[in-house]
Structures are given as structure tokens and as C-alpha cells.
Amino acid sequence: MRYWVSLIVILAAAYFCGPWISRHVPSEYNPFTPLAITDPPNLITRYKLRKLDNNPDECLAALKRAQTEGAIQFSNAGSMGGKCPLTNPVRVRGFGDVALSSSYLASCRLALSSAMFVGQVAKPLASQELGTRLVKIDHLGSYACRNVYNKPDARLSEHATAEALDIAGFELADGRHLTVLKQWPQTGAQAQYIHSLFAESCPYFGNSIGPDYNAAHANHFHLGMRWFGFCR
């Protein structure tokens, strides 16, 4: 509730002060400027991201700008029909110099949020906390036409709309391979890196679910776009 009240106040002030804001306020705090891949995950950035759900052309434009800046490699995947249709999904192939265990299908906003998370959190944290570069992310997939936990009476999973990515591990330039399953219960620098990644993923996604939530997530981080601020 506090988030929405704060956002309404900010947007109301922005509306009446629009011309002044456009001239004097930095892009990351300006609700009138297009989203940039380098924008920090503050309230204005989250507002811009949510707006993109209703504007696929603007979302794709932001994704193309991110690709031009070297933050992501993607291609248009084409809309899909069937039981779990996808409208204008993209296929993510990498994040700059960070490779993927395989490409994955994503909604436009999931692709953008993932690129921001990798560029602003995962890469710099590897250098700061482990003294080496992040070179590859191992994942368990994104798109799967199923209900939550594959239960017949459950709601449709975020994976059914390509709005969630399950991340399982991280490969470093010095040869180390860290996994959520192995490092999460441990202590030390490698475990701290994994825990820091999870904690700092929360502002970039609607929900971040990890090993402490339940046994089904013992080996991966579920990073999804639904809800807001659900981080467990």
C-alpha cells in the first residue's frame, strides 16, 4: 500500500511539474523519459517497467536500445498459439559478455528486467565479492505450459506466459562454478555472493523465490514478473 501511495504522490507532482522536471531531473528519476537499461530499480523505474506491459512497441524499443548498448542479445521469437499462447515474445541469447547455458523465451519485460539485474547486480558483484568476472549463467528454463507446481487445480504458472526465469548457477572467469543448491547452505565468500544476488534481485522483479521458500526451489532462484515486492 505504501508503494502505491508514494507512487501516486510522485506521479501527481510530476504531472504538475512536468516541464521543469524534463529540464532538470536526471533520466532515472524522470517519469517522462524512456526507460534506460542503466536506470536503478527505484520507484520511477518500476513504474516505467510496468507501463511497458501495455505498450509492446515501447518495450521492444527499450530492448533494442539495450541491445545496441551491448547489455543483451535477443531476437524476436514470433507470437505463439496453443493452450499457452505468447504475444510478441523474444528469445534471449546472452547478456553482453555473459553467456547463457541455453537461450530462453521471455516476455519483453522479463528480458529487460533480467538484463538490468545481470548488468547492475550479477556482474559487478562477482568482481567486488569474488575478484573475478561472471562469464555464464546456468538456468532451468523460462517457458513451460503448466500450472504452478504442475498441480491440475492450481493457477497458471508464470512460466506459461514466459514471465519467469529459473536460475540455477553461475560460472566465473577463474573456472569456479557456483550453484544455488551447493552454495546456499554454506558460508564464505561464494555463499555470500549467492545470497547477495538473491537479495538484490528483489527490486528488479515482481517476485524472487529461493531455497528458503520451499523445497521445490532448493536448487534455483525463481525470478518472475507477477506481483510486487514478493521476495522469499
N, C-alpha and C positions, 0 to 999 in steps of 0.2 A: 504494500500500500504506500509506504513512504517513497518508494521508487517512482510510482505513478504521480503522486502529488508533487514531488520535486521536478519531475519531467514536465508536468503541466505548467508549473510556475516558470520554469526556464523557457519553455516554448512561448508562453504568453509574453514574457519580457522580450524574447527575441522578435516576436511579431511586431511589437510597437517600436522596437529599436533597430529594426532590420537594416536601414541604410547605414547607420553608424557602425553596427556590427560588421557589415560587409567590408567596411573600410579599415577597421581597427582590430578585429578579433582574429586570432590565428585559426587556420582551417579546422583543426581538431576540436575547436570549441564553437565553431560556427555552423549552425544547423542548415544554413542556406548553401553551403559549398558541397560539392560532390565528395563522397567518401574516398579517402586515400588509404592505401594498404598500410601506410606507416602511422595512421591515426591510433592513439592509445585507446583502450577499451573503456572510455568514460561514458557518462550518460548520453552525451550527444552522439557519440559513435554508435552506441547501441540503438539509439533512435534511428539513425541513418540506416543501419543494417536491417532493422525491422521494416522500414519503409520500402526496402528493396523487394520484399516478398510480393508487394502489389505492383511492382514496376520491373518486369523481367528485362526490358531493354536497358534500363538504367543499371540494373545489376550486372548484366553482361558487359556493359561499357566499363564498369568499375573493375571487373575481372580482366578485361582486355588491357586496361591501364596497368594492372598489377603484373600481367604477363610481360608487357613492354618494359617494366622496371626490373624484370628478372626474378620476381617473387614467386611465380608459379608457372608451370607448364600445363596447359589443358587444351582440349579440343571439344567442339560441340558434338554431343552424342546422338542428338535427334530424339524427338519425343517417342515414347513407347506406350503401347496399349496393353490390353490384358487385364487381369484381376487387380494388378497394382500398377496403374499407368503412371508415367513420368512425363511432365511437361517441361521441355527445354532443359534437360539435364546436361551436365558436362562430364567429361572424363578427365580426371586429374592424373597427371603423369609424373609430377615431381614438384618440388618447391625450391627453385633456384638450383643451388649446388647440393641440395638434399634429395637423394633418390628415394623411391618407394619400393617395397617388396613386390608390388604389382600396382598397376593403375587401378583406379576405382571410380565408380559412378557417384556423382554428387549433385545435389541441388546447387544452384548458383550461390546461395548464401552460405551453405556448408563449405563450399570451396573457398569463398572469401574468408570466412572465419578461420578455417584451417590454415590458410596462407598467413594470416595475421598472427596466429598462435605460433606457428613454426618460426616466422621471421622475427617476432618480437620477444618470444619466450624460449622456445626449444633450442634454437641456435645460440643465442648469447649466453644462456645458462650453461650450456656444455663448455664453452670457453671459460666462463667465470668460475664454475664449480669443479670442473674436471680437467681444465687445462688442455683441451683438445677440441676438434671440430666434430659436430654432428654430421654424418655423411649419409645416413639411411634410416628410414622409419619403417618398421615392420607392422603390418596391420592385418586384421582378420576379416576385413571387408566392410562394405557400406550398404549396398542394396541387396535386400532379400525380401521376397514377397511372403511375409508371415506375420502372425500375431506376436505380441510380447511373450517371450519365453516359449513360443510355439504352442501356447495353450489355445484350444479351439474356442473357448469362451472369453478370451482376453481381447483387449482393444488392438487395433492395428499398430504394429511396431513402427518406430521412426525409420527403421531400415526399409520398410515397404515403400517409403517415399524418398529414399536416398538422402535422408536428413540426419544421418548419424554415421560416425566412423568409429570403429573399434581399433584402438592402437595397443599393440602387444609388446613392442620392443624398439630399441634404439641402437644403432651401430655407430661407433666412433672411429675417427681417423686413425687412432693408435691401435686399432684392432679389437678393442673391447666391445662386447655385445651385451647390452643390459636388457633385461626383461622385467615386465611388471610382476610376473609370477615369482621370480627369484629375488629381485631386489626389494620389493615392497616390505617384506617382514624383516629385512636386515637393518643394520646400522652402518654408518660410514658415509663417505662422500658419494658413492654410487647410489646408495639408497636415498640419500638426501636429494640427489638430482631427480630421481623418480618422483619422490614426494613433492618436490618443488614444482615440477611440471604439472602434476595433477592440481595442486592448489592454485597455481597461476593460470590454469586453463579455464577456470570458472567464469571470469568476466567475458570470455570470447564466445561462449556457447550458452544456450538456454539451460542445458543440464550437463553436468560432468559426474559420471558414476564410476566408482572404482572398487577395489577389493574390500574396503570396509563396509560397503553397502550390503553385499551378499556373496555367497559362494559362486554364483553364476558369473561374477565379474572378477574372480580371483586372478585371472591371467591377462586382463586388459582394462583399458580406460574406454568407457563409452562416452563419446563426445557428441551430443545431439543438439538440435535447434529448438525443440519444443520447450515451453515454459520459460521461466526466467529465474536465474539465481539458485537453481537446484544443484547443490554441489555436495556429494556424499561418497 
